Amino acid sequence: MSAPGTPTLGVGMVGYSFMGAAHSQAWRTAPRFFDLPLAPRMRVVAGRNADSVRAAAERLGWDESVTSWQELIARDDVDLVDVCTPGDTHAEIAVAALQAGKHVLCEKPLANSVAEAEAMVAAAERAAANGVQAMVGFTYRRVPAIQLARRLVADGRIGQVRHVRAQYLQDWLADPQAPLSWRLDKSKAGSGALGDIGAHVVDLAQFITGEQLVGVNGLLETFVRERPVPASFSGLSGEAGEGTGPVTVDDAALFYGRLSGGGLASFEATRFAAGRKNAIRVEVNGSKGSVAFDFEDMNLLHFYDASDDATTAGFRRIVVTEPEHPYIGSWWPAGHGLGYEHAFTHQVVDLVGDLAAGRAPTPSFADGLVVQRVLDAVERSSDAGGGWVDLPTAAG
């Protein structure tokens, strides 16, 4: 627990489903395992249905519930607004919160369009002048093995980056009878696999290499264009009801690009990879070695040093669970692995530390805009039947 006398950080969260549950767990857990300079207080959660949001508040550990995000933002006991809603509401909620002097944590992708993301960046820049901070939730950056990969690349251990290949493979939509959800509605989600999971591997490729994509060429595909209307839904799964409705987003995205350092990058994002549950695979090949990661074995990083003697050279299997590794010292004894939920806790730890120190947290809204521009470029390339689309290289 936070030490007595630690200043509090009142948190209000908008949305309480899959991401809301993950964020709630993080806000509950962070001060119990880490010595934080601010003590998070889970003041209030907002949702449209009074009964459902009240039950969520009790289940997830929030003091109160409301049915209006505007009411949540107006509360004096809320210092930070955590946005866990579908993408079509991100811009409106985040900009209003920043204008009200509240810090903001917003789930990825930052928005449903480049224009919305640009408006959010502008609002964040105005707010930062008054000490109000904003961060976008690319949570996988906080996996210890990813942190180690970034450090190895930054330290020059793999030399000049030549190749990045990044995949995010899931199968929860492989069944054509899986029902519709808001994630399959372009007006709410913005895009399908491209934005929902492709955004993560775009961010990870840029985060690990420290470089940006300068251009892309892409292809999007929707395999199942009609799905059952849901009778009920929870998280990523639901029960089919009567009738069908259109799928208006992509099921899969395939694209390649060039990094600002000259290296080549390829990306795949799909929710139709039968047997792959949450396979985030990133491999970076450089002039002196390689690093490779797969989230389905998230406590491991594979590292190859090309300077090793040829008779014994090979990928080194690093179990990233030692106290010397990022975040690990506050958890379990050495060698005891972490899981999906821990990265959300690390996100809270880093955000709270930055707020207390008056630092701008990362990834920033400007970082989110960089990814949004990549998603937009891939979609424009695909809509045109393929072709190269250039990208700006500066955040913002």
Secondary structure, 3 states (H helix, E strand, C coil): CCCCCCCEEEEEEECCCHHHHHHHHHHHHHHHHCCCCCEEEEEEEECCCHHHHHHHHHHHCCCEEECCHHHHHHCCCCCEEEECCCHHHHHHHHHHHHHCCCEEEEECCCCCCHHHHHHHHHHHHHHHCCCCCEEEECHHHHCHHHHHHHHHHHCCCCCCEEEEEEEEECCCCCCCCCCCCHHHCHHHHCCCHHHHHHHHHHHHHHHHHCCCEEEEEEEEECCCCEEEEEEEEECCEEEEEEEEEECCCCCEEEEEEEECCCCEEEEEEECCCCCCCCEEEEEEEECCEEEEEEHHHCCEEEEEECCCCCCCCCCEEEECCCCCCCCHHHCCCCCCCCCHHHHHHHHHHHHHHHHHHCCCCCCCHHHHHHHHHHHHHHHHHHHCCCCCEECCCCCC
